[in-house]
Amino acid sequence: MIDRLVRIAVLSAPLLAACPALAKEPPAKEAPTKAPPAAEAPAARAPSAGQSAARDRQKTCGTEWRALTDAQKAAQGPKWPQYWSKCNKRLKGGDKA
């Protein structure tokens, strides 16, 4: 095991010594060009109506979940995913109960 570590150290020493030498090379002299504004990353797309509705439902259910006491959470379901599933169906109107 120690022999392997010594070999690695001996073989990697030239690589470690070459890294700073490569980094210190001056870059090629080129005229600085600024990218035109059109080449910038495109702006983030606005969420669709369905995505916005899903986010609103998730925020509503999250607020309800945080407002529940531990006893109420145990009665609703022990974990957030189960509660989220029931709440999401209720807010969508899929659960008529």
C-alpha positions in Angstrom: 0.0 0.0 0.0 2.8 2.4 0.9 4.7 1.4 -2.2 1.6 2.4 -4.3 1.4 5.8 -2.6 5.1 6.4 -3.2 4.7 5.5 -6.9 1.8 7.9 -7.2 3.7 10.7 -5.5 6.7 10.2 -7.7 4.7 10.0 -10.9 2.5 13.0 -10.1 5.3 15.3 -9.1 6.2 16.3 -12.7 2.5 17.0 -13.4 2.2 19.2 -10.3 5.3 21.1 -11.2 4.1 21.7 -14.8 0.7 23.1 -13.8 1.9 26.4 -12.5 4.3 26.8 -15.5 1.4 26.2 -17.9 -0.8 28.7 -16.1 1.8 31.5 -16.1 2.1 31.5 -19.9 0.8 34.8 -21.2 -2.3 34.6 -23.3 -2.1 35.2 -27.0 -2.4 38.9 -27.8 -5.8 39.3 -29.5 -8.0 42.3 -29.8 -10.6 42.1 -27.1 -13.9 41.5 -28.7 -17.1 42.1 -26.8 -20.0 39.8 -27.6 -22.9 41.6 -29.2 -26.0 41.8 -27.0 -27.9 39.3 -29.2 -25.3 36.6 -28.3 -26.2 36.8 -24.6 -28.1 33.9 -23.0 -31.8 34.0 -23.7 -34.1 35.3 -21.0 -35.9 32.7 -18.9 -39.3 31.8 -20.3 -42.4 32.7 -18.4 -44.1 29.7 -16.8 -47.3 28.4 -18.6 -50.7 28.8 -17.0 -50.6 25.2 -15.9 -47.2 25.6 -14.2 -48.4 28.7 -12.4 -51.5 27.0 -11.2 -49.5 24.0 -10.0 -47.1 26.3 -8.1 -50.0 28.2 -6.5 -51.6 24.9 -5.4 -48.3 23.7 -4.0 -47.8 27.0 -2.0 -51.4 26.8 -0.7 -50.9 23.2 0.4 -47.6 24.0 2.0 -49.1 26.8 4.0 -51.9 24.5 5.1 -49.3 21.7 6.0 -47.3 24.1 8.1 -50.4 25.3 9.9 -51.4 21.8 11.0 -50.3 20.6 14.5 -48.4 17.3 14.8 -51.6 15.5 15.8 -53.5 16.8 12.8 -50.6 15.8 10.5 -50.7 12.3 11.9 -54.4 12.1 11.1 -53.9 13.5 7.6 -51.0 11.2 6.7 -47.6 10.9 8.2 -45.6 12.5 5.4 -45.8 15.6 3.1 -46.0 13.6 -0.2 -49.2 11.9 0.9 -50.7 15.2 2.2 -49.6 17.0 -1.0 -51.3 14.3 -3.2 -54.6 14.7 -1.3 -54.5 18.5 -1.1 -53.6 18.8 -4.8 -56.5 16.6 -5.8 -58.8 18.6 -3.5 -57.6 22.0 -5.0 -57.9 20.7 -8.5 -61.5 19.7 -7.9 -60.9 16.0 -8.5 -62.0 15.1 -4.9 -65.7 16.0 -4.6 -65.9 14.9 -0.9 
